[in-house]
Amino acid sequence: MAGQQVPVKSVKKVGSLLSELLEIERQVAERAHELFRDQGWQAGREDEYWLQAEKELLWRPCAELIETDGELRASFALAGLTAKDVKVLVEPNHLTVRAATQHEDRKEEGTCHFCEFHRGELYRSMALPSTVIPEKAQAEMKEGMLTVVLPKGKAPVVKKIPIKRASARTQG
C-alpha cells in the first residue's frame, strides 16, 4: 500500500461504540421531529421524516469486504476526504469507519441548478465474518479509497471446566 496512513484505533470497550450510536440516533430523532413540526404536524408521515433526517445527517459510503485465508480487506469510497478526516475503529468482530463531511457553499456568480454535496456524518459499521486482531489492523487512504487490512485471528477459546463433586466431609 502506497498512500496516506490512516490511524486505526483498537476498541476495547464495546460501550464506547454503543454510546456513539445512541448519540447518532438522538440527533436523527431530533431532526425528524423538526421536520415533523415544520411540515405542520402531519400524522402518518413519521417514517418519511425519519428517513429524510438520516439522509441529511448520515452519509453511508459504498463499501466492499473481501476475505482471504489470512485476512479481511475492507474498501470504502471516500471521495473528497483525506486520511486526517477519517477514524477507523476495530473490534475483534466489528469494523466502524467515521468522518465528518463538510461542504461550503461557494459564492460564485450564476445559479446553482444541482448540488448533492452536503455536511454530515459519515458512518459505516459492519459485523465481520471472521475474528480479527484489532492491534494488527492497518488502514490507508489512496485516491479517495480507504482500504483497511484486518489480519485474522483465532476466536477466543471456550474452556470447559469440570465440576468437582464435594466429599461428604466438606458438605457440612
N, C-alpha and C positions, 0 to 999 in steps of 0.2 A: 504494500500500500504506500502510495507516494503523495499524499495530500496533507491537509492540516489535521493534527491530532486533536481529538475531542476528549476531554476528561470523562472518565467513566467512574461513577460512584457505586460502590458495593453497598447495598441496603441491608442492614442487619435487622432493623425493626420494621415489621410489616405495618405497624400503626402509623408510621410517617406517610406511607402511600395512601392509607385509608383516610387520614386527615386531609390530604391534598384532594382526594376525590370528593370528600364531603364539602370542601370549600368550593370546588367547581360546581357541584350540584346546587349549593346555596346561591351562587352567582347566576346560574341558569334560571333557577326558580324566581329569583328577584327580577330578572329581565323579563321572564314570561309574564309575571304579574304586572309589570309596567305596560307590556303590550296589551294585556287584557284590559287594563284600566284605560289606556289611550284609545282603544277601539270601542269604548262605550259599554264595557262590561257585558259583551255578547256571550251568553252561555252556549255551550256546545262546541266551542272552538278551542278548548283548552290544549288539546294535542297540537293543533296548528301553532298556537303561541309558544308552546314548549319547544317544538322543532325549530321555529324561527329564532328563538333565543339561543339554542345550541348552535345554529348556523352562524349567528352573529358573533358568538363568544368563543367557539372552538373550531379549530382547523385540524382536520384529520388527513394527514398526507398519505399518498399511495405508498404501499409497503410490500415487501416480498420477504419470505422466510424460507431458507434452504437448509436442509440437514444433510451432513455427510457423516462418515463413520466417526470422526473425531471432533466435529464442531457444528455449531449452528451459525449461519451468516444471515443477518437481517439487513435489508437495504431500505432506505426511505428517501423519497424525492422531496428535497427541501430547497427548492429554487429561491434565491434571494437571501438566504441565511448564511451566516458564517459559523465556524467552529465555536467561537466565543458566545454565540447566541443560543447554543443547544445544550441541554442537560440530558445525560444518559444515566438511567438508574437500573441496576441489575440485581436481581434476586436469583436464588438457585432455580426457580421455575417461572420467572416473570421478567419481562423487559418493558421499560417505560421510557419514552422519548418526549421531552417537553421543550418548549421555547415560546417566547413572547414575540409576536409578529407586529410590525409597525408599518403604517403607510401614512405618509404625509401628503395631504392634498397640495398639488402644485398650483401655484398662482400664475398660470400662463394665459395668454390671450386665446380666445376661442372657446368653443363649447365642448365639454366632455360628453360624448354620446354613450360611452360604455366604460365601466370600470369595475373589475372584480377584486381589486386589491382591498384589503381591509385590515384593521387592527384586531388582534385577538390572541388567544392562547392556543398554541399547537400542543396537542395532547394525543399520544398514541401509546396504548398499553396492550400488551399481549401475553397470554399464557404460553409458555414454551413447552414443546412436546417432549423434551428431554431435560434432565437436570444439568445445569452448567456450573462452572466455577466462577462466581462473580469477580473474585480478586484477579483473575487472569483475563478478563474481558478487555478488548481494545476497540476503539472507535476512531473513524477517520472521515473527514469531510473532503470531498473532491468534486469539483464542478457541479455543485448543487445536490450531490448524492451523499448521504450519510450511510456508511457501512459499519456495522457492529459485528465483530467476530467474538463468538462465545464458545470457548473450549468446553466440551462436555466433561462431566464428572460423574461420579457414582452417586446414586441416591443414598441417603443415609441408611445404614444397615439397621434393621429392626432386630433387636436381640431378645430372644425368648428366655425368660428367667424361670427356672423350675421353682415350684413352691414346695418347701420342705414341710413335712408333717411334724407337728410338735410332739415330743415324747410325753408320756403320762406324768413324768415328774415335773415338767415345766408348765403344765396346764393349770396348776394351782390347787 
